[in-house]
Amino acid sequence: MKTLETGTMIELYSHGKLLLTGEYAVLDGAKALAAPTKFGQYLRYKRASGPKVEWKSLDHRGHVWFEAIFDLGNFKIVSSSKADMAKVLQTILIEAKKLNMDFLVDGGFEVETELTFPNDWGLGSSSTLINNIATWAKVDAHQLLQNTFGGSGYDIACAKAESAIVYQLVEGNPTTKEVGLDFPFSDMLFFVHLNQKQNSREAIASYRTQKIDKHTLCKEVSRITEAILGVDSLQDFEGLLAEHEALLSKVLKMPPVKTRLFPDYFGEIKSLGAWGGDFVLATGNEKTPEYFVSKGFETVITYKGMVR
């Protein structure tokens, strides 16, 4: 994340995220491998006249997709283009204020956010917003996350990270270790968007209903995460991805994404984050983009094009 000042405007930036291993199990203490992306979200703010917060959100094309005005005193929604989004933002601002009563005092503010990726990609439009607001408010981003959306917090760690991380909750507390992740076969790795966005909160709630041996699950997922960090051949990497998919498939009682959508694909495919949407990781070659495009999945990004 970077912070800089341009005239009277302050600009903040947070990285998007991808969870490469540890989906769901990271909630219960498993070691997870995650990576900040080259895509992210800006937040720019400056002082303005009047006791109000004027908010404008831009998409990756620079088009306004949300606007709202909040009363500065109690964050009452004065007007908004999307009521549901305004209520979410109102909650975040209120919780940030609770954590730092000096936040948003002495005059009004104009605020502009801007995504550098389509907001249906699932790269962290919420987590990058939370991290940017926490930085602005000078509060703990993990605490602000818990007070609003909840979750493991790996996405907040990615928002701040400059390289891939091993993330783990130890007795409920987030721990982050930055790691080098320069696979010798990185040019054979691709991220493919499944043309739908998965609701992480609903997926987590479903996972919570599963009666499983969480200790064994976390132990196995952590082992796979550690093994991937030391892998140097594509064949071994593919074996670990397949093992991870089989493990989570059994826990979630869902077929792996390759079985469900791409049974004829020549490489390995792994779900990333909440199963059923967003991006998957595929191993392959120069024919990989053509394969997925022929199946109707046109967003295929190389490893080096996605990961910081």
Salt bridges, closest charged atoms under 4 A:
GLU11 OE2 - ARG44 NE 2.80
GLU23 OE2 - HIS244 ND1 3.72
GLU23 OE1 - LYS270 NZ 2.86
ASP28 OD1 - ARG208 NH1 2.88
ASP28 OD1 - LYS214 NZ 3.82
GLU54 OE2 - LYS52 NZ 3.76
GLU95 OE2 - LYS98 NZ 3.28
GLU110 OE1 - LYS46 NZ 3.98
GLU112 OE2 - ARG44 NH1 2.95
GLU114 OE1 - ARG44 NH1 2.95
GLU162 OE2 - HIS15 NE2 3.35
GLU162 OE1 - ARG308 NH2 2.59
GLU220 OE1 - ARG223 NH2 2.90
GLU226 OE2 - LYS31 NZ 2.66
GLU243 OE2 - ARG223 NH2 2.30
ASP264 OD2 - LYS295 NZ 3.27
